[in-house]
Amino acid sequence: MQANAAAPARLAALMQEWMWLLSDETDARVAAFAAAEPRPGLDEYRAELDRLGAAADAVRSACTNVVVTGLYAVRTSDFKELMCEAADALRRSLLDQVRGGYAARVGGGRRTGA
């Protein structure tokens, strides 16, 4: 049995690279990003959005949705989806932050007619 546990352990190690997606609350992570010094500009936001998108893509393609590992068949689809949803939530929150900052700079983003 111990020999058959090695492959699932390797699979878990493979996914370890992206566990940071699940490590923090979305709001706390986004607030920490915005509070960084120096304050992040649009280029930093773009880089973080790209990094999150790349992480989600990597998770999706890291392995098949069912991995057969000797005696075990590990269904990874739900876990992969959870990680991708976390990345997407972070991306949405960062985009909302950018939009909110822009709206504040241009007077709420509303035009007033004469």
N, C-alpha and C positions, 0 to 999 in steps of 0.2 A: 504494500500500500504506500509506503514511504516514497518509493520510486515514482509512483503515479502522482504524487503531490508536487513534484518538482516543476512540471509544466504549468499548472495553475499558478504557482508561485512566480514563475517567469512572466506569465501574463500580467499578474498584479504589478510586478516591477516595471513592465512596459508602460502601464497606465500611470505609474507614479509621477512621471514627468509633468503631468497636467493636473495633479491633485490640488495645486494652488487655486484652481478655478473654484473649488468647493470649500476652501479653507476659511473664507471670511464672508460676512454679510455683505451683500451688494452695496447698500447705502454707506457702510463704513469704508469699504474699499474705494468707492467713488469720492467720498469726502476726503479721504487721505490723499488721493491723487490730486484733487483740486487744491488742497492745503500745502502741497509740496512747495519748497523754496528752492530756486525761484519759481514763481507761479507758472504753471504750464501754459504755453501759448497754443495756437492752432496746430503747429507742427508736432508738438508733444501729444496733443489729443489725437491727431491723425496716426501717429506712430503707435499709440496705445490701442486705438481701434484696430489697426492693422495687426498688431500682436495678438489681440483677442480673436480676431477672425482667423488668423493662421493657426492658433491653438485649437479652435473648434474644427477646422479642416483637418488638422493632424489627428485629433481624437477620432473623427469619423473614419479616417483611412488607416488608423493604427492596426486594426485587425478586423476580421469579419464579424458579423453580428452573432455568430455561434462559432465558438472555437472548441474543437475536439482535442482533448489533451489526454490521450490514453484512455483510461476508464471514465473520465469525466468529459461532459460536454458543457461548456460554460457559455451561457447566453449573456453576451455583453451589450446588447442593443439598449436596454434600459439604462445601464450605467453610462454608456456613451452619450445617450440622449440627455441625461441629467447634466453631464459635464458641458455639453454644447448649449443647453438651455442657460446654464450659469454664465457662460461666455456671452451669449446673446443678451442676457439681462444686464450684464456689465456694460456692454456696448450701448444698449438703449439708454441706460442711465447717464453715461458719458455724453451721448448725443443730446439728451435733455439738458444737461448742464451747459453744453456749448450753446444750445438754442436759448436757454434762459439768460445766459450772460450777454448774448447778442441782443435779445429783446430789451434787457435792462439798459444797454448802451444807447439804443435808438428810441427810447421812450416807450417801452412796452410793446414795440413792434406794431403799433396801430397808427394808422393815418387818420388825421382828423380833417374833415372837409371844411372849406371856408364858407 
